[in-house]
Amino acid sequence: MAKAIPTRDEDYSLWYNELVKKAGLAENSQVRGCMVIKPYGFAIWEKMQQALDQMFKDTGHENAYFPLFIPKSFLSREADHVEGFAKECAVVTHYRLKTDESKKGVVVDPDARLEEELIIRPTSETVIWDSYKNWIQSYRDLPLKINQWANVVRWELRTRLFLRTAEFLWQEGHTAHATKQEAIEETELMLGVYADFVENFMAVPVIKGVKTASERFAGAVDTFCIEAMMQDKKALQAGTSHFLGQNFAKAFNVKFASKEGKEEFVWGTSWGVSTRLMGALIMAHSDDDGLVLPPKLAPIQVAVVPIYKTDEELSKITKVVNGLSSELKANGISVKYDDRDTHKPGWKFAEYELKGVPARIAIGPRDLENGTVEIARRDTKEKSTIALENVLNHITNLMEEMQTSIYDKALDFRTENTYQADSYEEFKKLVEKGFVYAHWDGTDETEEKIKEETKATIRCIPFDQKKEDGKCIFSGNPSTGRVLFAKAY
């Protein structure tokens, strides 16, 4: 089963695509650029969603839902915003079909043209700020902290499952504040929430920073981001948080009466992560035999496979496993007992390895006699023989150990493949091998030239950037600190 997947060294892109399909995560749809997320893939996404949703609520946010369709005129109110998304928008022009004259199908009814075209949301700033105009009158209505779980459409020409599709799932937070400082603090807070989630649930280390002007979100004053390294040493933007200033408040006339009775525009933020995190999870940890899932996000944390020859043996094993499963589940560990008689134990072992189940328990008649089970961990493939009475304690500790170990392995990989470059020639060689910290003169022209010549982009100006006088690797002009360059998804 797993052997049908190409190795990462053979063809990393094909390895990724085949793994997504073979592990039952997603598949391509008949609709161009769209995907079908299959039950196992959606179960992982649900775990992500549940964890993030609680983190949002713990920081004072509420969920709401806004329309999928946005009047075209809304997008033109914020100039940078419309320019940034215009080429990716899908447009609804008619509201009715009719049977064609040959009676063999349907056609668009030309008499049913909309008075104003509707944009299928590429993001919801415009339609949400139009609502905020009615929700906010006074400082008592602030801060307004809303999140939405939804789907969006961005008409991508080149697509890849989870990483870049025409339609994808995400959440988008949109907040309004009385002061600039409050909005900036919110932007930073939510980036911290994302970093916490990606590192502590996904076990992927990230670098926090601010985007350059050319890379920031269309309509934002500043865009903060978290960047992660994949196993092919490319960067993946794992989350963004935007300080919008008063741009959308002014575009949609969202004002409030301050405590002093003065009418002022509110300050805004927006922030989001998407099913692209599924791609990051896969590419950061998985191996040539299949997925490697951190226990906190694994739909099945423990798979139990009975090994037997007779129904009597199976009956005895099942009785023991039922008691063991109840004990594990009572302690918050998800268990699947696979007693299917349609597949051999070896096939099941390969399936759970492919699906990245963190721990596998094998139990047969001899194990019953000895009062033991065999436990295999997915990340290192190590096997241990454990007494039945110690299984709960062993599995509980193993889940914590694996979560940490998977993170540490990814962090070590990033450290080993991160460099500093002090000349352009050195930079061009090193950027083929991973992340590179290098001096940049701060101009759009230099940034674009480097991108054109090397296909590497400035992923972020790190928050922890140390003040360091130097010279730009490309122009030789003065620089006050190094920025993070990498090739990226």
C-alpha positions in Angstrom: 0.0 0.0 0.0 2.5 2.6 1.1 5.1 1.4 -1.4 3.0 2.8 -4.2 4.1 6.3 -3.0 7.2 7.7 -4.7 10.0 8.7 -2.3 10.6 12.3 -1.5 14.0 12.1 -3.1 12.6 10.7 -6.3 10.0 13.4 -6.9 8.9 15.5 -3.9 5.9 17.0 -5.7 4.6 13.6 -6.9 5.3 12.2 -3.4 3.1 14.9 -1.9 0.2 14.5 -4.4 0.2 10.7 -4.2 0.4 10.7 -0.4 -2.6 13.1 -0.1 -4.6 10.7 -2.4 -3.4 7.4 -1.0 -3.9 8.3 2.6 -7.5 9.3 1.8 -7.2 13.0 2.6 -8.4 14.6 -0.6 -8.8 14.1 -4.4 -9.2 16.4 -7.4 -12.8 17.3 -8.3 -14.4 17.5 -11.8 -14.6 21.2 -11.1 -11.4 22.8 -12.4 -9.0 23.7 -9.6 -11.3 22.4 -6.8 -10.9 19.4 -4.4 -13.0 16.9 -2.6 -11.8 16.7 1.0 -12.4 13.0 2.1 -13.6 11.9 5.5 -10.1 11.2 7.0 -8.8 14.6 5.7 -11.8 16.4 7.0 -11.4 14.7 10.4 -7.9 16.2 10.6 -9.2 19.6 9.5 -12.0 19.4 12.2 -9.4 18.8 14.9 -7.6 21.9 13.7 -10.8 23.9 13.5 -11.9 22.8 17.0 -8.6 23.8 18.6 -8.4 27.1 16.8 -12.0 27.9 17.5 -11.5 27.5 21.2 -8.4 29.6 21.1 -10.3 32.4 19.3 -13.1 32.2 21.9 -10.6 32.3 24.7 -9.3 35.6 23.4 -12.8 37.2 23.3 -13.9 36.5 19.7 -17.4 35.4 18.6 -18.4 33.5 15.5 -20.8 34.9 12.8 -21.5 34.3 9.2 -21.6 36.7 6.2 -22.8 36.3 2.6 -20.9 34.3 0.0 -21.8 36.9 -2.6 -20.4 40.4 -2.6 -21.7 43.3 -4.8 -19.1 44.3 -7.3 -19.3 47.9 -6.2 -18.1 46.9 -2.7 -14.7 45.8 -4.0 -14.1 49.1 -5.7 -14.4 51.2 -2.5 -10.9 50.3 -1.3 -8.5 50.9 -4.1 -5.6 48.6 -3.0 -8.0 45.9 -2.1 -9.7 45.7 -5.5 -6.4 45.9 -7.3 -5.0 43.0 -5.2 -7.9 40.6 -5.8 -9.3 41.7 -9.2 -7.5 39.0 -11.2 -8.7 36.2 -8.9 -12.4 36.9 -8.7 -15.2 34.6 -9.9 -18.2 36.7 -11.0 -21.9 35.8 -11.0 -23.6 37.6 -13.9 -27.0 35.8 -14.2 -29.6 34.3 -11.9 -31.5 31.8 -14.1 -31.1 29.0 -16.6 -33.5 27.8 -19.2 -33.9 24.8 -21.4 -32.2 25.3 -24.8 -34.1 25.1 -28.0 -32.9 21.6 -28.8 -34.3 20.4 -25.4 -31.0 18.6 -24.7 -29.7 20.8 -22.0 -29.8 24.2 -20.3 -28.4 27.6 -21.2 -28.0 30.9 -19.4 -31.2 32.9 -19.8 -30.0 36.2 -21.4 -33.0 38.0 -19.9 -31.9 37.1 -16.3 -28.8 39.3 -16.1 -28.2 40.8 -12.7 -28.3 44.6 -12.4 -25.1 44.4 -10.5 -22.7 41.5 -10.8 -21.9 39.6 -7.6 -18.3 38.5 -6.7 -17.9 35.1 -5.0 -16.0 36.1 -1.9 -12.2 36.0 -2.3 -12.1 37.4 1.3 -14.8 39.2 3.3 -13.5 42.6 4.4 -15.9 44.5 2.2 -19.1 42.8 3.0 -18.2 42.6 6.7 -17.3 46.3 7.0 -20.6 47.2 5.3 -22.3 45.4 8.2 -20.1 47.0 10.8 -21.3 50.4 9.6 -24.7 49.4 11.1 -23.4 47.7 14.2 -21.0 50.4 15.4 -22.2 53.8 16.6 -20.4 54.5 19.9 -17.3 53.6 21.8 -19.6 51.2 23.8 -19.8 49.0 20.7 -16.1 48.5 20.6 -14.0 46.5 20.4 -16.0 44.3 18.0 -14.3 41.0 17.6 -15.8 38.6 15.0 -14.6 35.4 13.4 -16.1 33.5 10.5 -15.6 29.9 9.3 -16.3 29.8 5.6 -15.1 28.9 2.1 -13.6 31.4 -0.4 -12.9 31.3 -4.1 -9.7 32.7 -5.7 -9.4 31.7 -9.4 -6.0 30.1 -9.3 -4.4 29.0 -12.7 -2.0 26.4 -11.2 -3.5 24.4 -8.3 -2.3 21.7 -5.9 -4.4 19.8 -3.3 -4.7 21.8 0.0 -1.8 24.2 -0.9 -3.5 26.2 -3.7 -7.0 25.5 -4.9 -9.7 27.7 -6.5 -12.0 27.0 -3.5 -10.7 26.4 0.0 -11.9 26.4 3.6 -10.7 28.9 6.1 -11.5 31.2 9.0 -11.2 34.9 8.8 -11.3 37.2 11.8 -12.4 40.8 11.5 -12.1 43.2 14.4 -12.8 46.9 15.0 -11.2 49.1 17.7 -11.4 52.5 19.2 -7.6 53.2 18.9 -4.7 52.4 16.7 -2.8 50.9 19.5 -5.6 48.5 20.3 -5.8 47.3 16.7 -2.0 46.8 16.5 -2.1 44.8 19.8 -5.0 42.7 18.3 -3.0 42.0 15.2 0.0 40.9 17.2 -2.2 38.8 19.6 -3.7 36.8 16.8 -0.4 36.1 15.1 0.7 34.8 18.5 -2.4 32.5 18.6 -1.5 31.2 15.1 2.1 30.6 16.1 1.0 28.8 19.3 -1.4 26.5 17.4 1.1 25.7 14.6 3.9 24.9 17.0 2.0 23.2 19.8 -0.7 21.4 17.9 0.9 20.9 14.4 4.4 20.5 15.9 5.8 22.8 13.2 8.3 25.6 14.3 7.6 29.0 12.8 9.3 32.3 12.3 7.2 35.4 13.1 7.7 38.6 11.2 6.3 41.4 9.1 5.8 41.3 5.3 7.5 43.8 3.0 5.3 46.4 1.3 5.1 44.4 -1.9 4.0 41.2 -0.1 1.5 42.7 2.3 -2.3 42.0 2.1 -4.1 44.2 -0.3 -5.7 47.1 1.7 -3.6 46.5 4.8 -1.1 49.0 6.5 1.0 46.0 7.8 0.8 42.3 7.4 2.3 40.0 10.0 3.0 36.4 9.2 4.4 33.0 10.4 6.7 31.1 8.0 7.5 27.4 8.2 10.1 25.2 6.5 8.9 22.2 4.6 11.0 19.1 4.0 12.0 20.2 0.5 13.5 23.3 2.3 10.9 25.7 0.8 8.9 28.1 3.0 5.2 28.0 3.5 3.3 30.9 4.9 1.2 29.3 7.6 -0.9 32.3 8.8 -1.3 36.0 8.4 -2.6 38.8 10.6 -3.3 42.3 9.1 -3.4 45.7 10.6 -5.8 47.5 8.4 -5.5 51.0 9.9 -8.6 53.0 9.1 -8.6 52.0 5.4 -11.8 50.0 5.4 -13.5 52.1 8.0 -13.1 55.1 5.7 -14.1 53.1 2.6 -17.4 52.0 4.3 -17.9 55.1 6.6 -17.6 53.2 9.8 -17.5 55.8 12.6 -18.1 55.9 16.3 -18.7 58.5 18.9 -15.8 58.6 21.4 -16.1 59.2 25.1 -15.5 62.8 24.5 -18.4 62.9 22.0 -16.1 63.2 19.0 -16.9 61.3 15.8 -14.0 59.1 14.7 -13.2 56.3 12.3 -12.6 52.9 13.9 -9.3 51.0 13.5 -9.4 47.5 11.9 -7.7 44.2 11.7 -8.2 40.9 9.8 -6.5 37.5 10.1 -6.9 34.1 8.7 -5.6 30.5 8.2 -6.9 28.0 5.7 -6.8 24.3 4.7 -3.3 25.2 3.4 -2.3 24.2 7.0 -3.2 20.6 5.9 -0.5 20.9 3.3 2.0 22.2 5.9 1.2 19.3 8.3 1.8 16.8 5.6 5.0 18.3 4.1 6.7 19.1 7.4 6.5 15.6 9.0 5.6 12.8 6.6 8.0 10.2 5.3 8.3 7.8 2.4 5.9 5.3 4.1 3.1 7.8 4.6 1.7 10.4 7.0 3.3 11.2 10.3 0.7 13.0 12.4 1.3 14.7 15.7 -1.0 13.1 18.3 -2.9 16.2 19.1 -4.3 16.3 15.5 -4.6 12.6 14.8 -8.2 11.5 14.3 -7.1 8.0 15.5 -4.4 8.1 18.1 -4.2 4.4 18.7 -5.1 1.5 16.3 -5.5 -1.9 17.8 -5.0 -4.9 15.5 -5.9 -8.4 16.7 -3.8 -11.3 15.5 -5.7 -14.6 15.6 -6.6 -17.8 13.8 -9.9 -18.9 15.4 -13.1 -17.2 16.4 -12.4 -18.3 20.0 -9.0 -16.5 20.0 -10.7 -13.4 18.5 -13.4 -13.5 21.2 -10.8 -13.6 24.0 -8.7 -10.8 22.4 -11.8 -8.6 21.9 -12.8 -8.9 25.6 -9.4 -7.7 26.6 -9.3 -4.9 24.0 -12.7 -3.6 24.9 -11.6 -3.1 28.5 -8.3 -1.5 27.3 -10.1 0.8 24.8 -12.6 2.0 27.5 -9.7 2.9 29.7 -7.8 4.8 27.0 -11.0 6.6 25.8 -11.8 7.6 29.4 -8.5 9.4 29.5 -9.1 11.3 26.2 -7.2 9.0 23.8 -9.0 8.1 20.6 -8.9 4.3 19.8 -9.9 2.2 16.8 -10.2 -1.6 17.2 -9.8 -3.0 13.7 -11.2 -6.5 13.9 -12.2 -6.7 10.2 -11.8 -10.2 8.8 -11.4 -8.9 5.2 -7.8 -7.9 5.6 -4.7 -9.5 7.0 -2.8 -7.9 10.0 0.1 -6.9 7.8 -2.2 -5.0 5.4 -3.7 -3.2 8.4 -0.3 -2.3 9.7 0.6 -0.7 6.4 -2.7 1.2 6.2 -2.3 2.7 9.7 1.4 3.6 8.9 0.2 5.3 5.7 -2.5 7.2 7.6 0.0 8.4 10.2 -1.8 6.9 13.2 0.7 7.7 16.1 0.6 4.3 17.9 -0.4 0.8 16.9 -1.1 -2.0 19.3 -0.8 -5.6 18.1 -2.3 -8.3 20.4 -2.5 -12.1 19.8 -3.0 -15.3 21.9 0.6 -15.4 23.0 0.3 -11.8 24.2 -2.8 -12.8 26.2 -0.8 -15.6 27.9 2.0 -13.2 28.8 -0.3 -10.3 29.8 1.4 -8.0 27.3 0.9 -6.2 24.0 3.3 -4.9 21.3 3.2 -1.1 20.8 4.7 0.5 17.7 5.1 4.3 17.4 4.7 5.8 14.0 7.4 8.5 14.0 10.4 6.3 14.8 8.9 2.9 14.0 10.2 1.6 17.3 8.4 -1.3 18.9 8.0 -2.1 22.6 6.5 -5.0 24.6 4.3 -3.5 27.4 2.5 -5.2 30.2 -1.3 -4.8 29.9 -1.6 -3.0 33.2 1.0 -0.4 32.0 -0.6 0.3 28.6 -2.5 3.4 29.7 0.5 5.0 31.3 2.8 4.1 28.4 0.4 5.4 25.7 -0.3 8.6 27.7 3.5 9.3 28.0 4.1 8.2 24.4 1.6 10.7 23.0 3.3 13.6 24.8 6.8 12.3 23.9 5.8 12.0 20.2 4.3 15.5 20.1 7.6 16.9 21.4 9.8 14.6 19.3 8.0 15.5 16.0 8.4 19.2 16.8 12.1 18.8 17.7 12.9 16.9 14.6 11.3 19.7 12.4 13.1 22.4 14.4 16.5 20.6 14.0 15.8 20.2 10.2 15.1 24.0 9.9 18.2 24.8 11.9 20.4 22.6 9.8 19.1 24.2 6.6 19.2 27.9 7.6 22.1 30.0 6.5 23.6 33.6 6.4 24.8 35.1 3.2 27.0 38.2 2.9 27.4 38.3 -0.9 25.0 37.9 -3.8 27.0 35.0 -5.2 26.9 33.2 -1.9 23.2 33.9 -1.5 22.3 32.4 -4.9 24.0 29.1 -3.9 22.6 29.0 -0.4 19.0 29.9 -1.3 18.9 26.6 -3.2 19.5 24.8 0.1 17.1 26.4 2.5 16.3 29.6 4.4 18.8 32.4 4.1 19.2 35.5 6.3 20.7 38.4 4.3 20.9 42.1 4.2 18.4 44.0 2.0 18.3 47.7 1.3 14.6 48.1 1.9 13.6 48.9 -1.7 10.9 47.3 -3.9 13.3 47.4 -6.9 15.9 45.3 -5.2 13.3 42.8 -3.8 11.8 42.3 -7.3 15.2 41.9 -9.0 16.3 39.2 -6.5 12.9 37.5 -7.0 13.3 37.6 -10.8 16.8 36.2 -10.8 16.6 33.6 -8.1 12.8 32.9 -7.6 13.4 33.6 -3.9 11.3 36.0 -2.0 11.6 37.9 1.3 9.4 35.8 3.5 9.4 38.3 6.3 11.4 40.9 8.3 11.7 38.8 11.5 10.3 40.3 14.7 13.5 39.2 16.5 15.7 40.9 13.8 18.9 42.2 15.5 20.1 45.6 14.5 23.2 44.9 12.4 24.7 47.4 10.1 25.7 45.9 6.7 25.4 46.1 3.0 22.6 44.8 0.8 23.6 41.6 -1.0 22.3 42.9 -4.3 22.8 46.6 -4.4 25.6 47.2 -1.9 23.5 50.0 -0.3 23.3 50.3 3.5 21.2 47.9 5.5 20.3 47.8 9.2 19.4 44.1 9.6 19.0 40.8 7.9 15.7 39.6 6.5 14.5 36.0 5.7 14.7 34.9 2.1 13.5 31.5 0.7 11.9 29.9 -2.2 8.2 29.3 -1.2 4.9 27.7 -2.0 
